[in-house]
Every structure is written in structure tokens, then in C-alpha cells.
Amino acid sequence: MENSLDFQFKGNTKEWFGIWIVNLLLSIVTIGIYSAWAKVRSKKYFYGNTFVGGRNFDYHATGGQILKGRLIVIAAIVVFQIILTILPVVGLILSLGLILLFPWLITRAMVFNARVSSFSYVRFDFVGTYGRATLVYLLYPILCTLTLFTTLPILDRTTTRFTIDNHRLGTSEFKMDAPLFAFYKAAGLALLWLAAVGV
């Protein structure tokens, strides 16, 4: 017999508004620099107020870590744009390299987000590999395009399964067990809704 526990959120509008407005004002005053700490405050609030079985989640990243990651990304973009302007051929080669690097960046982001999150003092982890991420985030989208997006539900289920199945809570594994039909059904209903709105 399987046991199920409901999620419960104990936050309220007044508390969240206070956090949100302070985050917004400080981010504007600091020209976006404080937004790294604003993200941490927001996640700590939502994680800390989300309970399962009487135990809550927690978020452990710091604003400094978030800001450092953003600065690295910005610096990389600036350098890439300079190279692309001065040496277009080299820029093209780097573009191809960045495409191959994309799955690795995705997995590293998931690893970071997992490891700075916890439930009942137990840390999460992410064990997805670069090879599998390449299939999910490069090969499957190409195949989806070649099939005129008729396989979009397959892509959706594949990416969702990759995300869920490779997460860990301590030594416990997660497992996604959702039939493909459910994804096609959701896609069909979405198309019908769009058609109805269009009409």
C-alpha cells in the first residue's frame, strides 16, 4: 500500500508582499546587483513555508554565489560578442562549441540548485550525465523539429523524466511514471483551447 502526503504552504500575502517590495526597491537602487540576494530571500521564503508531512524545505545558496555565477555569464557573453565582431570565423566556431556546451551548463545548473536545497535537513542532489543531457536537449529537439513538432509531447515527457529521475534526496531516488498518452492529451487540449480562443 502506497502512502501519500500532501504539500502545504503556510505563507501569506502580507508577508510575501513585504519581501517582494523590498527586493524590488533594493534591486532598482543597486541597478540589479541586489537581485541575487533578492532571489535567495524569495526562495528561502517559499521553501521555508512549504511543508510535507510536517517538515519543510530550505534553500542554502548565498547572494554572493548567485551574483558570481551571473557575472561569469555576463563576462562570457561580452567576450563572445567581441570575438564575434572582430573574428567572425572564430566566433562561428565558438558558437558551435557553445551549442555542445549547453547540455553541460543545464546539468551544472541543476546540480547547483539541487545541492543548495534540502528537505528536513537532508540535501538534494542531481546525477544527470552530459551524454544523456545531450540527447535530451540537443538530439530530441532536432527530431521534434524534423517531425513538424508532432513529437513535442515526447520531448516534453523526456525532459521532465530526465529532470525528475536524476534527482536524489540523500540516498533516495525519484521516479517519474507518467504515460505518454497523458502528454498527448494535454497537448491536444491546449491546441483545442488555442483554436477556441482564435475563433
MARBA-676846 format. One line per 2 residues: their letters; for each residue x, y, z of N, C-alpha, C. Coordinates in steps of 0.2 Angstrom, whole numbers, plus 5000, padded with zeros to 4 digits. Layout:
a	X:Y:Z:X:Y:Z:X:Y:Z ~ ...
***
This chain:
me	5004:4994:5000:5000:5000:5000:5004:5006:5000 ~ 5003:5011:4996:5007:5017:4995:5004:5022:4999
ns	5009:5026:5003:5007:5032:5007:5008:5038:5003 ~ 5003:5043:5004:5004:5049:5000:5003:5055:5005
ld	5008:5060:5004:5007:5066:5009:5006:5072:5005 ~ 5002:5076:5007:5000:5082:5004:5005:5088:5005
fq	5006:5092:5000:5010:5098:5001:5006:5104:5004 ~ 5009:5107:5009:5005:5113:5012:5010:5119:5012
fk	5007:5124:5010:5010:5131:5010:5008:5135:5016 ~ 5012:5138:5020:5010:5141:5026:5011:5149:5025
gn	5014:5151:5020:5015:5158:5019:5009:5162:5018 ~ 5009:5169:5018:5003:5173:5017:5005:5179:5012
tk	5000:5182:5010:5001:5188:5005:5004:5193:5008 ~ 5003:5195:5014:5006:5201:5018:5013:5200:5018
ew	5015:5194:5021:5022:5193:5022:5026:5193:5015 ~ 5023:5190:5010:5026:5190:5004:5027:5196:5000
fg	5022:5200:5001:5022:5207:4998:5027:5211:5001 ~ 5028:5211:5008:5034:5214:5011:5041:5212:5008
iw	5042:5206:5007:5048:5203:5005:5049:5206:4997 ~ 5043:5205:4993:5044:5207:4986:5045:5214:4985
iv	5042:5219:4989:5043:5226:4988:5050:5228:4990 ~ 5052:5225:4995:5059:5227:4997:5064:5225:4992
nl	5063:5218:4990:5068:5216:4985:5068:5220:4978 ~ 5062:5222:4976:5061:5226:4970:5064:5233:4971
ll	5063:5236:4977:5066:5243:4978:5074:5243:4978 ~ 5076:5238:4982:5084:5237:4983:5087:5235:4976
si	5083:5231:4972:5086:5229:4966:5087:5235:4961 ~ 5082:5239:4961:5082:5245:4957:5087:5250:4959
vt	5088:5251:4966:5093:5256:4969:5100:5254:4967 ~ 5101:5247:4967:5108:5244:4966:5109:5242:4959
ig	5104:5245:4954:5105:5243:4947:5105:5236:4946 ~ 5101:5232:4949:5101:5225:4948:5106:5220:4952
iy	5110:5223:4956:5115:5219:4959:5112:5215:4965 ~ 5107:5219:4969:5104:5216:4974:5099:5210:4972
sa	5098:5210:4966:5093:5204:4963:5096:5197:4965 ~ 5102:5196:4966:5105:5190:4968:5103:5188:4975
wa	5103:5193:4979:5101:5192:4986:5093:5192:4986 ~ 5090:5195:4982:5083:5195:4982:5080:5188:4980
kv	5084:5185:4975:5082:5178:4973:5083:5173:4979 ~ 5088:5174:4983:5089:5170:4989:5083:5171:4994
rs	5082:5177:4995:5076:5179:5000:5070:5176:4998 ~ 5068:5176:4992:5062:5174:4989:5062:5166:4990
kk	5067:5163:4988:5067:5156:4988:5067:5153:4995 ~ 5071:5156:5000:5070:5155:5007:5063:5155:5009
yf	5060:5160:5007:5053:5161:5010:5048:5156:5007 ~ 5049:5154:5001:5044:5149:4998:5046:5142:5000
yg	5052:5141:5000:5055:5134:5003:5053:5133:5010 ~ 5054:5138:5014:5053:5138:5021:5046:5137:5023
nt	5042:5139:5019:5034:5139:5021:5031:5133:5017 ~ 5035:5129:5014:5032:5123:5010:5033:5117:5014
fv	5028:5114:5017:5029:5108:5021:5026:5102:5018 ~ 5029:5096:5019:5026:5089:5018:5027:5085:5024
gg	5021:5082:5026:5022:5078:5032:5024:5082:5038 ~ 5023:5088:5039:5025:5092:5044:5032:5095:5044
rn	5036:5093:5039:5043:5095:5038:5044:5100:5032 ~ 5048:5105:5033:5048:5110:5027:5055:5109:5023
fd	5055:5113:5018:5061:5113:5014:5065:5119:5016 ~ 5071:5119:5013:5076:5125:5015:5080:5126:5009
yh	5083:5133:5008:5087:5135:5002:5093:5137:5005 ~ 5099:5135:5003:5105:5137:5006:5110:5141:5002
at	5109:5143:4996:5113:5147:4992:5114:5154:4995 ~ 5119:5157:4993:5120:5164:4996:5120:5169:4990
gg	5118:5175:4991:5118:5180:4986:5125:5181:4982 ~ 5130:5180:4986:5137:5180:4983:5138:5175:4978
qi	5135:5169:4979:5136:5163:4974:5132:5165:4968 ~ 5126:5167:4969:5121:5169:4963:5125:5174:4959
lk	5127:5180:4962:5130:5185:4959:5136:5183:4955 ~ 5140:5179:4958:5146:5177:4955:5145:5173:4948
gr	5140:5169:4949:5138:5165:4943:5135:5169:4937 ~ 5131:5174:4939:5129:5179:4934:5134:5183:4931
li	5139:5185:4935:5145:5189:4932:5149:5185:4927 ~ 5150:5179:4929:5153:5174:4924:5150:5174:4918
vi	5143:5173:4918:5139:5173:4912:5139:5179:4908 ~ 5139:5185:4911:5139:5191:4908:5146:5192:4905
aa	5151:5191:4908:5158:5191:4906:5159:5187:4899 ~ 5156:5181:4900:5157:5176:4894:5153:5179:4888
iv	5147:5182:4889:5144:5185:4883:5147:5191:4880 ~ 5150:5195:4884:5154:5201:4882:5160:5199:4878
vf	5164:5194:4880:5169:5191:4877:5167:5188:4870 ~ 5162:5184:4870:5160:5181:4864:5158:5186:4859
qi	5154:5191:4861:5152:5196:4856:5158:5200:4853 ~ 5163:5201:4857:5169:5205:4855:5172:5200:4850
il	5173:5194:4851:5176:5189:4847:5172:5189:4840 ~ 5166:5188:4841:5161:5188:4835:5162:5194:4830
ti	5163:5200:4833:5164:5206:4830:5170:5206:4826 ~ 5176:5205:4830:5182:5205:4827:5184:5199:4822
lp	5183:5193:4825:5185:5187:4821:5178:5183:4820 ~ 5174:5185:4815:5168:5181:4814:5169:5173:4813
vv	5174:5171:4810:5175:5164:4809:5176:5161:4815 ~ 5181:5164:4819:5182:5161:4826:5175:5161:4830
gl	5171:5166:4829:5165:5167:4833:5160:5161:4831 ~ 5160:5159:4824:5156:5154:4822:5158:5147:4825
il	5165:5146:4826:5167:5140:4829:5165:5140:4836 ~ 5166:5146:4839:5164:5146:4847:5156:5145:4847
sl	5152:5147:4843:5145:5146:4843:5143:5139:4843 ~ 5147:5135:4838:5146:5128:4838:5148:5125:4845
gl	5154:5127:4848:5156:5125:4854:5151:5126:4860 ~ 5148:5132:4859:5143:5134:4865:5137:5129:4864
il	5135:5127:4858:5129:5123:4857:5131:5116:4861 ~ 5137:5114:4860:5139:5107:4863:5140:5108:4870
lf	5141:5114:4872:5142:5115:4880:5135:5116:4883 ~ 5130:5118:4880:5123:5119:4883:5121:5114:4887
pw	5121:5107:4885:5119:5102:4890:5123:5102:4896 ~ 5129:5103:4896:5133:5103:4902:5131:5109:4906
li	5130:5115:4904:5128:5120:4908:5121:5119:4911 ~ 5116:5116:4907:5110:5114:4910:5111:5109:4916
tr	5115:5104:4915:5116:5099:4921:5120:5102:4927 ~ 5124:5107:4925:5128:5110:4931:5123:5115:4935
am	5118:5118:4931:5113:5122:4935:5109:5118:4939 ~ 5107:5112:4937:5103:5108:4940:5106:5105:4947
vf	5113:5103:4946:5117:5101:4951:5117:5106:4957 ~ 5118:5112:4955:5119:5118:4960:5112:5119:4963
na	5107:5119:4959:5100:5121:4963:5098:5115:4967 ~ 5100:5109:4965:5098:5103:4970:5102:5103:4976
rv	5109:5104:4975:5113:5104:4981:5112:5110:4986 ~ 5109:5115:4984:5108:5121:4989:5101:5120:4992
ss	5098:5115:4990:5091:5114:4993:5091:5108:4997 ~ 5086:5108:5002:5086:5102:5007:5078:5102:5009
fs	5077:5096:5011:5071:5094:5015:5072:5091:5021 ~ 5069:5093:5026:5070:5091:5033:5078:5089:5035
yv	5082:5094:5033:5089:5094:5034:5093:5089:5030 ~ 5090:5086:5025:5093:5082:5020:5094:5085:5013
rf	5100:5085:5011:5101:5089:5004:5099:5085:4998 ~ 5097:5089:4993:5095:5086:4987:5102:5085:4983
df	5102:5081:4977:5107:5081:4973:5104:5079:4966 ~ 5109:5080:4961:5107:5079:4954:5112:5075:4951
vg	5111:5069:4947:5116:5065:4945:5115:5064:4937 ~ 5112:5068:4934:5111:5068:4926:5118:5068:4923
ty	5119:5065:4918:5126:5065:4914:5125:5069:4908 ~ 5131:5071:4906:5132:5075:4900:5129:5072:4894
gr	5131:5065:4893:5128:5061:4887:5121:5061:4887 ~ 5118:5060:4892:5110:5059:4892:5107:5066:4891
at	5110:5072:4894:5108:5078:4893:5108:5080:4886 ~ 5114:5078:4882:5115:5080:4875:5109:5077:4871
lv	5107:5071:4873:5102:5068:4869:5095:5071:4870 ~ 5094:5073:4877:5088:5076:4879:5087:5083:4876
yl	5092:5087:4877:5092:5094:4875:5095:5096:4868 ~ 5098:5092:4864:5100:5093:4858:5097:5089:4853
ly	5098:5082:4853:5095:5077:4848:5087:5077:4848 ~ 5084:5077:4854:5077:5076:4854:5074:5083:4851
pi	5076:5089:4853:5073:5095:4849:5074:5095:4842 ~ 5080:5092:4839:5081:5092:4832:5076:5087:4829
lc	5075:5081:4832:5070:5076:4830:5063:5079:4830 ~ 5061:5083:4835:5055:5086:4836:5054:5091:4830
tl	5059:5095:4828:5058:5099:4823:5057:5096:4816 ~ 5061:5090:4815:5060:5087:4809:5053:5083:4808
tl	5050:5082:4814:5043:5079:4813:5038:5084:4814 ~ 5040:5090:4812:5035:5096:4812:5031:5097:4819
ft	5035:5095:4825:5033:5096:4831:5027:5091:4833 ~ 5026:5086:4829:5021:5081:4831:5023:5077:4837
tl	5030:5077:4838:5033:5073:4844:5034:5078:4850 ~ 5031:5084:4850:5033:5088:4856:5031:5085:4862
pi	5025:5081:4863:5024:5078:4869:5029:5073:4871 ~ 5032:5070:4867:5038:5065:4868:5044:5069:4871
ld	5045:5075:4868:5051:5079:4870:5049:5081:4877 ~ 5043:5083:4878:5041:5086:4885:5042:5081:4890
rt	5039:5075:4889:5040:5069:4894:5047:5067:4895 ~ 5051:5067:4890:5058:5066:4890:5062:5070:4895
tt	5061:5077:4894:5065:5082:4898:5062:5082:4905 ~ 5056:5081:4906:5053:5080:4913:5056:5074:4916
rf	5056:5069:4913:5059:5062:4916:5066:5063:4917 ~ 5070:5066:4913:5077:5067:4914:5078:5072:4921
ti	5074:5077:4921:5074:5081:4927:5073:5077:4934 ~ 5067:5074:4934:5065:5071:4940:5069:5064:4942
dn	5070:5060:4937:5073:5053:4938:5080:5054:4941 ~ 5084:5060:4939:5090:5061:4941:5091:5065:4947
hr	5086:5067:4950:5086:5070:4957:5087:5065:4962 ~ 5090:5067:4968:5091:5062:4974:5089:5066:4980
lg	5087:5063:4985:5086:5066:4992:5090:5062:4996 ~ 5096:5064:4998:5100:5059:5002:5102:5054:4997
ts	5100:5048:4999:5101:5042:4995:5095:5039:4992 ~ 5089:5043:4993:5083:5041:4990:5082:5043:4983
ef	5080:5039:4978:5079:5041:4971:5072:5043:4970 ~ 5071:5047:4964:5065:5049:4962:5063:5045:4956
km	5057:5044:4954:5055:5040:4948:5049:5043:4945 ~ 5049:5045:4939:5043:5048:4936:5040:5042:4932
da	5033:5041:4933:5030:5036:4929:5023:5039:4927 ~ 5024:5042:4921:5018:5045:4918:5017:5043:4911
pl	5012:5041:4909:5011:5038:4902:5011:5043:4897 ~ 5014:5041:4891:5014:5046:4885:5007:5049:4883
fa	5002:5045:4884:4996:5047:4882:4994:5053:4886 ~ 4995:5054:4892:4994:5060:4896:4997:5066:4893
fy	5003:5066:4890:5006:5072:4887:5003:5074:4881 ~ 5001:5068:4877:4997:5070:4870:4990:5073:4872
ka	4987:5070:4877:4981:5073:4879:4981:5080:4881 ~ 4986:5082:4885:4987:5089:4887:4988:5093:4881
ag	4993:5091:4877:4994:5095:4871:4988:5096:4866 ~ 4984:5091:4866:4978:5091:4862:4973:5096:4865
la	4972:5096:4871:4968:5101:4875:4970:5108:4874 ~ 4977:5109:4874:4980:5115:4873:4979:5118:4866
ll	4979:5114:4861:4978:5116:4854:4970:5117:4853 ~ 4966:5114:4856:4959:5115:4856:4957:5122:4859
wl	4960:5123:4865:4959:5129:4868:4962:5135:4864 ~ 4968:5135:4861:4970:5140:4857:4966:5141:4851
aa	4963:5136:4848:4959:5136:4842:4952:5140:4844 ~ 4950:5138:4850:4943:5141:4853:4944:5149:4854
vg	4950:5150:4857:4952:5157:4858:4952:5161:4851 ~ 4956:5158:4847:4957:5161:4840:4950:5162:4836
v	4946:5157:4837:4939:5158:4834:4935:5164:4837
***
